[in-house]
Structures are given as structure tokens and as C-alpha cells.
């Protein structure tokens, strides 16, 4: 099983949350990966749009930062 599969399947929960801004109708998006065992934030990022590629980059960065096997 790949490191990404392990991260997603066994240890984490993830979410994309809409963050309001001072401009009506304009949002930022907080991508957050949370460790389900101790509820700590494993990795997070904020972007101007929702995008699969941004979520994948976040997961890849979390794998690298937390020494999961590739």
C-alpha cells in the first residue's frame, strides 16, 4: 500500500473549509489534514479556489514532512 493510501485510509481525516473574506461573496479555502488519533493538524494550506491538484499537493507535502513511505 502506498504512503498516500496509508495516510488517507488509516490515520487522517481531511476537509476543505470555506473562509469568509471582507468582500461579500469572495471566499478562501482552507485545506486541512487532521490526525484522527490525536486530533492534531498534520498539514494545512489556504488557497483562492477549490482544486483537486491543490489537495493532492497538500497530501504529498504531508507525506514528505511526516516521513511516510512513498
C-alpha positions, 0 to 999 in steps of 0.5 A: 500500500502506498504512503498516500493510501496509508495516510488517507485510509488509516490515520487522517481525516481531511476537509476543505473549509470555506473562509469568509473574506471582507468582500461579500461573496469572495471566499478562501479555502482552507485545506486541512489534514487532521490526525484522527488519533490525536486530533492534531493538524498534520498539514494545512494550506489556504488557497483562492479556489477549490482544486483537486491538484491543490489537495493532492499537493497538500497530501504529498507535502504531508507525506514528505514532512511526516516521513511516510513511505512513498 
